[in-house]
Amino acid sequence: MVTLTSLGRLLLVLLVAPLLLGLVGRVKAWMGRRRGAPLLQRYFDLAKLVRKGLVLSKTTTVFFFAGPAFSLSAVIAAFFLVPIAGEKAAIAFPGDFLLLAALLAVGRVATMLAAWDTGSSFEGMGASREGFISSLSEAPFFLSLLAMAVSTKATSLSAMTGGVSGELWSKQGSTLVLLAAVLFLLSLAENARVPFDDPTTHLELTMVHEVMVLDHSGPLLALVEAAVAVKMALFATLLVDLVVPWASLPGAWKAAVFAVGLLLVAVAVGVVESIMARLRLVRVPHLLAGGLVLALAALLLVRS
């Protein structure tokens, strides 16, 4: 049952989602000894895009308009299933992590359909790459959640996070560390970050996500950018919720620990993007296969 408290927490996280990407940019600028964009630049960009007009290709249909809206709506709907700060999610039921994966897939397919609808070979190439990378990341994602379910003896995301305690860390610490590594790797893959993609590149042949939205402009591009920010916040929230021992923390500390956790995830993404280069596409399966091995190892450690 959806409560006002859970909705309030969700709304707050959605509002600060662009701030995480701003922090990633600030970390990269600091490590590169550059001035960089302001921390709130993402909010300014979204406001500017909303006020702009649309430039449309003659080949586009309703899929081009519906793609960004469906993508953002799917990610926000998925957020309703994710617990925040160790508290129960707005919507929780046994097996809800399956619906979470399905909603993320819907948002991804909507973006791919909008890219194909433009009739551009470059955007079709980016959509194909997006589907390729996503298909490789699904198995580690499901195995990670399965290992977490077995470890906490729960099948709901809210119950999983509620079962993470200091005692669980003492017994299954190695498993939780592996799960944290896998989820962080998947957050980079699902959000088209380095080393899987480079969101700042301008070379079409090396783009994945950015090339899919080359024809988007104005409010449609604002929806795309908002979906990117929300999805980044979703994976950061999921990562923090599944590794922090919420059951052992006082209630007054949970909000502060959650906020610090989100900031640390954003800083970690910025550090990774500063010290690593984008991988060649043929190397991406190797990295995701490593994530699959780590997820499988975590599941085997729980079973043992």
C-alpha positions, 0 to 999 in steps of 0.5 A: 500500500502506497503511503504518503511518507514513502511517496515523500521520500521518493519525490525527494530522491527524484528531485535530487537525481540530477544532482548526482550527475552534477557531482560526477562531473565535479569529481571528474573536473577536480581530478582533471584539474579543470574548473568544470560545470557548476554542481547544479548545471543539470537543472539549468540544462533541463530548464533550458531544454523545456523552453526550446522548440522541437526539430523533427525528422520527416521519417519520425512517427508516434514512437519517436514522441512516445519513446522519451515519455515511456522511458522516463515513466518506466524508470519512475515506476521502477523507483516505486519498487525500490526501498529508500533509506532502508524503509519499505518501498512505496509498492512492495510484494513478493517477487517485486524485483522481477517487475523492477527488471521488466520496467527497466527493460520497457524504458530501454526498449522505448528508447531503442524504438525511438532511435530506430524510428528516426531512420538514421543508420547511426542511431540504429547502430547505437540502439543495437549496441544498447540491446547487446550490452543490456542483454549481457547485463541481465544475467548478473543482475538477476543472479545478484538479486537471487543471491541477495534473496537467498542470503536474507531469505526474502523475495521482496526488495523491501524485505531484502534491505530490511534483512541486511544487518550487522549480523548478516555482514558478519556471516555473509560479508564476502557475499555482500562485498561481491554483490556490491561490486557487481551492482556497481559494475551494472550501474555503469553498464545500465547508465552508459558510463565509462568504461562501457560508454562515454557520455561526453564523446562526440564521435558517432562511431564510439557512441552507444546511448548518446547516438540514440538521442541525436535527433531528440531536441527541446522537451523530448531531449529534456525527458531523455536527460531526466530519465538518465538522471533518475536511472542513475539515482535508482541504481545508486539507491539500490546499491546503497540499500543492499549493502548498508546494515539498515536493521542495525542502524538507529532510525535517526541515522538512516536518512543521513547514511543514505544521503552519504551513500548516494554521494559516495556512489556518485564520487566512485563513478566520477573516479572511475571515469577519470582513471579509465578509458572507454573499452572497445566494444569487443571487450565489453562482454569480457567485463560483463562476464566477469560480473556474471562470475562474481554474481555466481560466486556470491550465490555459491558462497550463500549456498555454502 
